[in-house]
Amino acid sequence: MKVFSLFRRRTGQDGGRSGPVRIGAAEQSLVRVTLNGQVREAHCEPRMLLSDFLRHALGATGTHVGCEHGVCGACTVQVDGVAMRSCLMLAVQADGRSVDTVEGLAQGESLSDLQAAFHRHHSLQCGFCTAGILMSCDDYLRRYPQPDEQALREMLSGHLCRCTGYSPIVAAVLEVAAARAAADGDNKAGRNEE
């Protein structure tokens, strides 16, 4: 894993060991990420948040910015497959990593099973928090394919939703978990018959 430092070593007669130098305020860094499966890059200031980089430099506007303090969860994306608050991460920290946003959940023109379940259960109203909730739920179902309702509600407590409430969201996620488990069982049964 590549570690980015906001400091660069001075080069001099001592072979670059004379201590760190801060990057100038106007200096920009090239950040390259694999965004929803496609390599994308742009220059940004070292202090730019990942949420702002995604929205303004790469045009991934599905990532919403709410509190900018990591409290509301609206800006949640997946970095290397793990749900993270993009307002708490610098863009330069994502350099060389995989970043998935809500735009990457759908398969072409078709909604993902999770998005379709949210639609069926009316798990969104204004939709501002939905992108972050979907990204967290996608990560959660990958790690816990058969979640219990209480654990799911606990995970969702890190997201603020003022319009929908959480019951339709929980129902949608549990439906997807059950459907995936049934499909997995059917696939295993089919392989055993062969």
C-alpha positions in Angstrom: 0.0 0.0 0.0 1.3 3.4 -1.0 1.5 5.8 1.9 1.2 9.5 1.1 2.8 12.0 3.3 2.1 15.7 3.3 5.8 16.2 3.8 8.5 15.8 1.2 12.2 15.4 1.9 14.5 18.2 1.0 17.1 17.2 -1.5 20.6 18.4 -0.8 24.1 17.4 -0.3 23.1 15.0 2.4 21.2 12.8 0.0 17.7 14.1 0.9 18.0 13.6 4.7 17.8 17.2 5.8 14.2 16.9 7.1 10.7 17.4 5.8 9.3 20.3 3.9 5.7 21.2 3.8 3.9 21.2 0.4 3.0 24.7 -0.7 -0.6 25.7 -0.5 -1.0 26.1 -4.3 0.8 22.8 -5.1 -1.4 20.0 -6.4 -1.0 16.2 -6.4 -2.1 13.8 -9.1 -4.5 11.3 -7.6 -5.4 8.1 -9.5 -8.2 5.9 -8.3 -10.1 3.0 -9.8 -13.6 4.5 -9.6 -16.4 2.0 -10.1 -14.0 -0.2 -12.1 -12.5 2.5 -14.3 -9.1 4.1 -13.7 -9.6 7.9 -13.2 -7.2 10.6 -12.3 -7.2 14.3 -11.5 -5.1 16.9 -9.8 -6.1 18.2 -6.4 -4.8 20.1 -3.4 -3.4 17.7 -0.8 -6.1 19.0 1.7 -9.1 18.1 -0.6 -11.5 15.6 0.9 -12.3 12.5 -1.0 -16.0 13.5 -1.1 -15.1 16.8 -2.8 -12.6 15.0 -5.2 -15.3 12.5 -6.3 -17.9 15.2 -6.8 -15.9 18.1 -8.3 -12.9 16.5 -9.9 -14.4 13.2 -11.1 -18.0 14.1 -11.5 -19.3 11.3 -9.3 -22.2 13.4 -7.8 -24.1 10.5 -6.4 -21.9 10.8 -3.3 -23.7 13.4 -1.2 -22.1 15.7 1.4 -24.1 16.3 4.5 -22.4 17.1 7.8 -18.8 17.0 6.7 -17.9 15.6 10.1 -18.5 11.9 9.5 -21.7 11.9 11.5 -24.6 11.6 9.0 -23.2 8.9 6.6 -24.5 10.5 3.4 -21.0 10.6 1.9 -20.3 6.9 2.5 -18.4 5.2 -0.3 -16.4 1.9 -0.4 -12.6 2.2 -0.5 -11.0 -1.2 -1.3 -14.4 -2.8 -0.6 -14.9 -1.3 2.9 -17.6 1.4 3.6 -16.0 4.6 4.7 -17.0 8.2 5.2 -15.5 10.1 2.3 -15.7 13.4 4.2 -13.2 12.0 6.7 -10.6 10.9 4.1 -8.3 13.0 2.0 -8.3 12.4 -1.7 -4.5 11.7 -1.6 -5.1 8.9 0.8 -7.2 7.1 -1.9 -4.5 7.3 -4.5 -3.9 3.9 -6.0 -7.0 2.4 -4.4 -10.4 1.2 -5.6 -13.3 3.5 -4.8 -16.9 2.5 -5.4 -19.8 4.9 -5.3 -23.5 4.5 -5.6 -23.1 5.0 -9.4 -21.3 1.7 -9.5 -24.0 -0.5 -7.9 -26.3 -0.8 -10.9 -25.4 -3.2 -13.7 -25.8 -1.2 -16.8 -29.3 0.1 -17.0 -30.6 -2.4 -14.4 -30.7 -1.6 -10.7 -28.8 -3.8 -8.3 -30.9 -6.2 -6.2 -30.4 -3.9 -3.3 -31.5 -0.8 -5.2 -34.5 -2.6 -6.5 -35.5 -3.7 -3.0 -35.2 -0.1 -1.8 -37.5 0.9 -4.6 -40.1 -1.9 -3.8 -40.1 -1.1 -0.1 -40.2 2.7 -0.5 -36.9 2.9 1.4 -36.2 6.4 0.3 -38.1 9.7 0.1 -35.9 12.7 -0.5 -33.0 10.4 -1.3 -30.2 12.5 0.1 -29.0 9.9 2.6 -29.8 6.9 0.3 -26.5 6.7 -1.6 -24.5 6.4 1.6 -27.0 3.9 3.1 -26.9 1.8 0.0 -23.1 1.7 0.1 -23.0 0.7 3.7 -25.7 -2.0 3.2 -23.8 -3.4 0.2 -20.6 -3.7 2.3 -22.6 -5.1 5.2 -24.3 -7.8 3.2 -21.0 -8.9 1.7 -19.5 -9.3 5.2 -22.7 -10.6 6.9 -24.8 -12.4 4.2 -27.4 -13.4 6.7 -27.8 -10.5 9.1 -30.1 -10.4 12.0 -32.4 -7.4 12.3 -30.9 -6.0 15.5 -27.4 -6.0 14.1 -28.6 -4.4 10.9 -30.4 -1.7 12.8 -27.2 -1.1 14.8 -25.2 -0.7 11.6 -27.8 1.7 10.2 -27.6 3.8 13.4 -24.5 5.4 11.8 -26.8 7.0 9.1 -29.2 9.9 9.6 -32.4 9.6 7.6 -35.0 12.1 8.5 -37.6 11.3 5.9 -38.1 7.6 5.4 -37.4 6.1 8.8 -35.5 2.9 9.1 -38.2 0.2 8.9 -38.5 0.1 5.1 -34.7 0.1 4.8 -34.4 -2.8 7.2 -37.1 -4.7 5.3 -35.4 -4.1 2.0 -32.0 -5.3 3.2 -33.4 -8.4 4.9 -35.4 -9.2 1.7 -32.2 -9.1 -0.3 -30.3 -11.2 2.2 -33.0 -13.9 2.1 -33.2 -13.8 -1.7 -29.4 -14.1 -2.0 -29.4 -17.0 0.5 -32.2 -18.8 -1.5 -30.4 -18.3 -4.8 -27.1 -19.5 -3.2 -29.0 -22.6 -1.9 -30.5 -23.2 -5.4 -27.0 -22.9 -7.0 -25.5 -25.4 -4.5 -28.4 -27.8 -5.0 -28.0 -27.6 -8.8 -24.2 -28.3 -8.6 -24.9 -31.4 -6.4 -27.3 -32.8 -8.9 -24.7 -32.7 -11.7 
